[in-house]
Amino acid sequence: MFTKIYKMFIIAMMFALVIGLSNSNIINAQSSGITITNTSKISKTSLYPVYTLSPVAGAIFPMSELGNTYAAGFNGGLDLGVRMNRELSLYTKFGYYSLTNNTPTAPTSSYIEISAGPRYNFTDPKLKSIFFMEAGVGAYIFSQDAYTEGTQTFEKISNTNIGMNVGPGVALQLSKSIDVILKSKYHMIFNDGGTRSFINALGGLEFKF
């Protein structure tokens, strides 16, 4: 199941990149009608697409059922994105979430997230910073190490479920090629016996190409 979901996200991301490049070329061709090799004025349209890479890290705060078993923990990840125009971006997220068990002797548990979705940017020509809202859907892989309790041994657990996430963020411009990115998201994972949820807050650097 994980392999199929992973392939679907890779194909979707590649398709989005191809569409973005095609749209950018069409818009440039329609706006000018000629090839310009040397000019001091660059249209805003020609700036897109912009590709981004963002290493991020922060904290995870389990909620409801998940919060009954786990306390706050660490999370880190990598965002890969493409900004199609001033308002719309598409991104793929690879995230790792370490779950701190409330019982010291309990086994180590974690989530791995592979998700993708849109990001809407609220921009203003007078501001260099960007406020945004983003949402995603994808695979959440839960893993729990094997452990022994008394005379009984429990094997390692690993399962994959579909989940979704949504939340706000801000990108603070350091230079033309680097931003500081800060965001918080609510995650909901759909299990056979119900849902699990958590909030994470993170920050990092966004490199633009």
Short mmCIF file of the C-alpha atoms (twelve columns), coordinates in Angstrom:
data_MODEL
# 
_entry.id   MODEL 
# 
loop_
_atom_site.group_PDB 
_atom_site.id 
_atom_site.type_symbol 
_atom_site.label_atom_id 
_atom_site.label_alt_id 
_atom_site.label_comp_id 
_atom_site.label_asym_id 
_atom_site.label_seq_id 
_atom_site.Cartn_x 
_atom_site.Cartn_y 
_atom_site.Cartn_z 
_atom_site.pdbx_PDB_model_num 
ATOM 1   C CA . MET A 1   0.000   0.000   0.000   1 
ATOM 2   C CA . PHE A 2   2.805   2.401   0.930   1 
ATOM 3   C CA . THR A 3   4.595   1.810   -2.380  1 
ATOM 4   C CA . LYS A 4   1.447   2.555   -4.403  1 
ATOM 5   C CA . ILE A 5   0.723   5.748   -2.440  1 
ATOM 6   C CA . TYR A 6   4.337   6.892   -2.757  1 
ATOM 7   C CA . LYS A 7   4.286   6.369   -6.532  1 
ATOM 8   C CA . MET A 8   1.002   8.280   -6.817  1 
ATOM 9   C CA . PHE A 9   2.488   11.334  -5.062  1 
ATOM 10  C CA . ILE A 10  5.660   11.285  -7.150  1 
ATOM 11  C CA . ILE A 11  3.606   11.069  -10.372 1 
ATOM 12  C CA . ALA A 12  1.282   13.866  -9.182  1 
ATOM 13  C CA . MET A 13  4.215   16.119  -8.315  1 
ATOM 14  C CA . MET A 14  5.919   15.506  -11.663 1 
ATOM 15  C CA . PHE A 15  2.639   16.217  -13.469 1 
ATOM 16  C CA . ALA A 16  2.241   19.485  -11.534 1 
ATOM 17  C CA . LEU A 17  5.770   20.567  -12.435 1 
ATOM 18  C CA . VAL A 18  5.193   19.824  -16.134 1 
ATOM 19  C CA . ILE A 19  1.911   21.780  -16.103 1 
ATOM 20  C CA . GLY A 20  3.634   24.688  -14.360 1 
ATOM 21  C CA . LEU A 21  6.422   24.839  -16.913 1 
ATOM 22  C CA . SER A 22  3.964   24.585  -19.819 1 
ATOM 23  C CA . ASN A 23  1.735   27.348  -18.451 1 
ATOM 24  C CA . SER A 24  4.714   29.605  -17.841 1 
ATOM 25  C CA . ASN A 25  5.971   29.183  -21.428 1 
ATOM 26  C CA . ILE A 26  2.494   29.790  -22.893 1 
ATOM 27  C CA . ILE A 27  1.986   32.958  -20.863 1 
ATOM 28  C CA . ASN A 28  5.399   34.331  -21.831 1 
ATOM 29  C CA . ALA A 29  4.782   33.598  -25.518 1 
ATOM 30  C CA . GLN A 30  1.361   35.294  -25.486 1 
ATOM 31  C CA . SER A 31  2.559   38.358  -23.612 1 
ATOM 32  C CA . SER A 32  5.497   39.159  -25.887 1 
ATOM 33  C CA . GLY A 33  5.136   37.357  -29.208 1 
ATOM 34  C CA . ILE A 34  8.912   37.722  -29.717 1 
ATOM 35  C CA . THR A 35  12.088  36.423  -28.134 1 
ATOM 36  C CA . ILE A 36  13.891  38.989  -25.981 1 
ATOM 37  C CA . THR A 37  17.553  38.292  -25.367 1 
ATOM 38  C CA . ASN A 38  18.602  41.500  -23.609 1 
ATOM 39  C CA . THR A 39  16.332  43.755  -21.586 1 
ATOM 40  C CA . SER A 40  16.412  45.649  -18.313 1 
ATOM 41  C CA . LYS A 41  12.721  45.010  -17.654 1 
ATOM 42  C CA . ILE A 42  11.527  41.524  -16.698 1 
ATOM 43  C CA . SER A 43  7.801   40.902  -16.497 1 
ATOM 44  C CA . LYS A 44  6.403   39.385  -13.310 1 
ATOM 45  C CA . THR A 45  5.123   36.460  -15.344 1 
ATOM 46  C CA . SER A 46  8.655   35.424  -16.301 1 
ATOM 47  C CA . LEU A 47  9.607   34.931  -12.644 1 
ATOM 48  C CA . TYR A 48  7.549   31.742  -12.394 1 
ATOM 49  C CA . PRO A 49  7.678   28.896  -11.716 1 
ATOM 50  C CA . VAL A 50  9.896   29.203  -8.631  1 
ATOM 51  C CA . TYR A 51  11.137  25.952  -7.053  1 
ATOM 52  C CA . THR A 52  11.690  25.704  -3.301  1 
ATOM 53  C CA . LEU A 53  13.459  23.351  -0.905  1 
ATOM 54  C CA . SER A 54  12.857  23.723  2.842   1 
ATOM 55  C CA . PRO A 55  14.533  21.719  5.630   1 
ATOM 56  C CA . VAL A 56  12.386  22.199  8.751   1 
ATOM 57  C CA . ALA A 57  12.277  21.077  12.390  1 
ATOM 58  C CA . GLY A 58  10.028  21.604  15.383  1 
ATOM 59  C CA . ALA A 59  7.737   19.965  17.940  1 
ATOM 60  C CA . ILE A 60  4.692   17.668  17.816  1 
ATOM 61  C CA . PHE A 61  1.790   17.884  20.279  1 
ATOM 62  C CA . PRO A 62  -0.476  14.775  20.306  1 
ATOM 63  C CA . MET A 63  -4.208  15.356  20.828  1 
ATOM 64  C CA . SER A 64  -7.282  13.393  22.017  1 
ATOM 65  C CA . GLU A 65  -6.686  9.599   21.782  1 
ATOM 66  C CA . LEU A 66  -3.063  10.011  20.707  1 
ATOM 67  C CA . GLY A 67  -2.505  12.448  23.569  1 
ATOM 68  C CA . ASN A 68  -3.616  9.838   26.113  1 
ATOM 69  C CA . THR A 69  -0.582  7.715   25.257  1 
ATOM 70  C CA . TYR A 70  2.060   10.154  24.018  1 
ATOM 71  C CA . ALA A 71  3.529   13.467  25.157  1 
ATOM 72  C CA . ALA A 72  5.109   16.258  23.094  1 
ATOM 73  C CA . GLY A 73  7.989   15.145  20.876  1 
ATOM 74  C CA . PHE A 74  10.329  16.166  18.057  1 
ATOM 75  C CA . ASN A 75  9.614   16.426  14.356  1 
ATOM 76  C CA . GLY A 76  11.741  17.211  11.323  1 
ATOM 77  C CA . GLY A 77  11.279  17.074  7.594   1 
ATOM 78  C CA . LEU A 78  11.792  18.406  4.102   1 
ATOM 79  C CA . ASP A 79  9.367   20.385  1.917   1 
ATOM 80  C CA . LEU A 80  9.731   20.392  -1.881  1 
ATOM 81  C CA . GLY A 81  7.593   22.954  -3.683  1 
ATOM 82  C CA . VAL A 82  6.902   24.876  -6.851  1 
ATOM 83  C CA . ARG A 83  5.332   28.340  -6.884  1 
ATOM 84  C CA . MET A 84  3.110   28.545  -9.962  1 
ATOM 85  C CA . ASN A 85  2.301   32.261  -9.637  1 
ATOM 86  C CA . ARG A 86  2.031   34.946  -6.947  1 
ATOM 87  C CA . GLU A 87  -0.814  33.177  -5.140  1 
ATOM 88  C CA . LEU A 88  -0.616  29.428  -5.780  1 
ATOM 89  C CA . SER A 89  2.083   26.921  -4.829  1 
ATOM 90  C CA . LEU A 90  2.172   23.126  -4.815  1 
ATOM 91  C CA . TYR A 91  4.326   21.164  -2.376  1 
ATOM 92  C CA . THR A 92  5.341   17.703  -1.243  1 
ATOM 93  C CA . LYS A 93  6.222   17.033  2.406   1 
ATOM 94  C CA . PHE A 94  8.448   14.322  3.880   1 
ATOM 95  C CA . GLY A 95  8.187   14.417  7.669   1 
ATOM 96  C CA . TYR A 96  9.348   12.412  10.688  1 
ATOM 97  C CA . TYR A 97  7.493   12.618  14.018  1 
ATOM 98  C CA . SER A 98  8.980   11.118  17.174  1 
ATOM 99  C CA . LEU A 99  6.312   10.096  19.688  1 
ATOM 100 C CA . THR A 100 7.354   10.345  23.347  1 
ATOM 101 C CA . ASN A 101 5.455   7.711   25.339  1 
ATOM 102 C CA . ASN A 102 3.998   8.736   28.703  1 
ATOM 103 C CA . THR A 103 5.323   5.458   30.163  1 
ATOM 104 C CA . PRO A 104 9.168   5.473   30.409  1 
ATOM 105 C CA . THR A 105 9.461   1.721   29.780  1 
ATOM 106 C CA . ALA A 106 7.187   1.781   26.711  1 
ATOM 107 C CA . PRO A 107 8.620   1.114   23.211  1 
ATOM 108 C CA . THR A 108 9.767   3.881   20.861  1 
ATOM 109 C CA . SER A 109 7.084   4.965   18.383  1 
ATOM 110 C CA . SER A 110 7.036   7.349   15.424  1 
ATOM 111 C CA . TYR A 111 5.161   8.559   12.355  1 
ATOM 112 C CA . ILE A 112 6.532   9.177   8.864   1 
ATOM 113 C CA . GLU A 113 4.476   11.512  6.668   1 
ATOM 114 C CA . ILE A 114 4.479   11.662  2.870   1 
ATOM 115 C CA . SER A 115 1.897   14.193  1.718   1 
ATOM 116 C CA . ALA A 116 1.213   16.729  -1.021  1 
ATOM 117 C CA . GLY A 117 -1.176  19.607  -1.591  1 
ATOM 118 C CA . PRO A 118 -1.708  23.278  -2.442  1 
ATOM 119 C CA . ARG A 119 -0.467  26.373  -0.658  1 
ATOM 120 C CA . TYR A 120 -2.270  29.709  -1.105  1 
ATOM 121 C CA . ASN A 121 -0.073  32.786  -0.639  1 
ATOM 122 C CA . PHE A 122 -1.499  36.098  0.586   1 
ATOM 123 C CA . THR A 123 0.843   38.661  -0.957  1 
ATOM 124 C CA . ASP A 124 1.209   42.429  -0.960  1 
ATOM 125 C CA . PRO A 125 3.591   44.360  -3.290  1 
ATOM 126 C CA . LYS A 126 4.645   46.511  -0.327  1 
ATOM 127 C CA . LEU A 127 5.661   43.510  1.809   1 
ATOM 128 C CA . LYS A 128 8.581   41.133  1.320   1 
ATOM 129 C CA . SER A 129 7.067   38.564  3.694   1 
ATOM 130 C CA . ILE A 130 4.266   36.167  2.677   1 
ATOM 131 C CA . PHE A 131 1.456   34.782  4.826   1 
ATOM 132 C CA . PHE A 132 0.046   31.490  3.542   1 
ATOM 133 C CA . MET A 133 -2.433  28.687  4.188   1 
ATOM 134 C CA . GLU A 134 -1.669  25.156  3.065   1 
ATOM 135 C CA . ALA A 135 -3.387  21.787  3.084   1 
ATOM 136 C CA . GLY A 136 -2.263  18.290  2.200   1 
ATOM 137 C CA . VAL A 137 -3.294  14.664  2.002   1 
ATOM 138 C CA . GLY A 138 -1.114  11.581  2.014   1 
ATOM 139 C CA . ALA A 139 0.296   8.547   3.792   1 
ATOM 140 C CA . TYR A 140 1.152   8.393   7.505   1 
ATOM 141 C CA . ILE A 141 3.314   5.400   8.446   1 
ATOM 142 C CA . PHE A 142 3.154   4.418   12.120  1 
ATOM 143 C CA . SER A 143 6.026   2.390   13.581  1 
ATOM 144 C CA . GLN A 144 6.490   0.898   17.079  1 
ATOM 145 C CA . ASP A 145 9.604   -0.997  18.147  1 
ATOM 146 C CA . ALA A 146 9.430   -4.547  19.476  1 
ATOM 147 C CA . TYR A 147 9.466   -4.787  23.274  1 
ATOM 148 C CA . THR A 148 9.173   -7.202  26.186  1 
ATOM 149 C CA . GLU A 149 6.756   -6.834  29.074  1 
ATOM 150 C CA . GLY A 150 7.323   -9.377  31.814  1 
ATOM 151 C CA . THR A 151 7.549   -12.733 30.116  1 
ATOM 152 C CA . GLN A 152 5.640   -11.636 27.026  1 
ATOM 153 C CA . THR A 153 7.359   -10.322 23.877  1 
ATOM 154 C CA . PHE A 154 5.594   -8.020  21.426  1 
ATOM 155 C CA . GLU A 155 6.732   -7.780  17.817  1 
ATOM 156 C CA . LYS A 156 7.424   -4.567  15.938  1 
ATOM 157 C CA . ILE A 157 4.326   -2.805  14.577  1 
ATOM 158 C CA . SER A 158 4.212   -0.939  11.271  1 
ATOM 159 C CA . ASN A 159 1.107   0.221   9.418   1 
ATOM 160 C CA . THR A 160 0.160   2.865   6.862   1 
ATOM 161 C CA . ASN A 161 -2.989  4.997   6.904   1 
ATOM 162 C CA . ILE A 162 -4.351  7.924   4.937   1 
ATOM 163 C CA . GLY A 163 -4.308  11.326  6.642   1 
ATOM 164 C CA . MET A 164 -4.804  15.008  5.984   1 
ATOM 165 C CA . ASN A 165 -3.377  18.250  7.318   1 
ATOM 166 C CA . VAL A 166 -4.062  21.995  7.201   1 
ATOM 167 C CA . GLY A 167 -2.565  25.104  8.751   1 
ATOM 168 C CA . PRO A 168 -1.143  28.643  8.422   1 
ATOM 169 C CA . GLY A 169 2.413   29.843  7.971   1 
ATOM 170 C CA . VAL A 170 4.629   32.772  7.084   1 
ATOM 171 C CA . ALA A 171 7.745   33.155  4.923   1 
ATOM 172 C CA . LEU A 172 10.088  35.968  6.004   1 
ATOM 173 C CA . GLN A 173 12.458  37.076  3.264   1 
ATOM 174 C CA . LEU A 174 16.173  37.101  4.130   1 
ATOM 175 C CA . SER A 175 17.347  37.526  0.539   1 
ATOM 176 C CA . LYS A 176 16.119  36.917  -3.010  1 
ATOM 177 C CA . SER A 177 16.989  33.231  -2.691  1 
ATOM 178 C CA . ILE A 178 16.403  32.448  1.023   1 
ATOM 179 C CA . ASP A 179 13.388  32.834  3.330   1 
ATOM 180 C CA . VAL A 180 12.782  31.920  6.954   1 
ATOM 181 C CA . ILE A 181 9.640   29.771  7.051   1 
ATOM 182 C CA . LEU A 182 7.446   29.292  10.153  1 
ATOM 183 C CA . LYS A 183 4.215   27.287  10.225  1 
ATOM 184 C CA . SER A 184 1.822   25.221  12.314  1 
ATOM 185 C CA . LYS A 185 -0.460  22.408  11.109  1 
ATOM 186 C CA . TYR A 186 -3.263  20.201  12.360  1 
ATOM 187 C CA . HIS A 187 -2.963  16.545  11.282  1 
ATOM 188 C CA . MET A 188 -5.761  13.951  11.259  1 
ATOM 189 C CA . ILE A 189 -5.009  10.283  10.518  1 
ATOM 190 C CA . PHE A 190 -7.773  7.833   9.622   1 
ATOM 191 C CA . ASN A 191 -7.312  4.436   11.316  1 
ATOM 192 C CA . ASP A 192 -9.573  1.376   11.233  1 
ATOM 193 C CA . GLY A 193 -10.718 2.046   14.794  1 
ATOM 194 C CA . GLY A 194 -11.144 5.821   14.443  1 
ATOM 195 C CA . THR A 195 -8.900  8.839   14.003  1 
ATOM 196 C CA . ARG A 196 -5.682  10.072  15.562  1 
ATOM 197 C CA . SER A 197 -4.653  13.718  15.562  1 
ATOM 198 C CA . PHE A 198 -1.787  16.014  16.514  1 
ATOM 199 C CA . ILE A 199 -0.555  19.571  16.014  1 
ATOM 200 C CA . ASN A 200 2.982   20.448  15.021  1 
ATOM 201 C CA . ALA A 201 4.864   23.733  15.009  1 
ATOM 202 C CA . LEU A 202 8.066   24.086  13.025  1 
ATOM 203 C CA . GLY A 203 10.495  26.432  11.361  1 
ATOM 204 C CA . GLY A 204 13.354  26.346  8.906   1 
ATOM 205 C CA . LEU A 205 14.908  27.870  5.809   1 
ATOM 206 C CA . GLU A 206 13.306  27.987  2.370   1 
ATOM 207 C CA . PHE A 207 15.741  28.014  -0.554  1 
ATOM 208 C CA . LYS A 208 14.337  29.375  -3.843  1 
ATOM 209 C CA . PHE A 209 15.639  28.389  -7.288  1 
# 
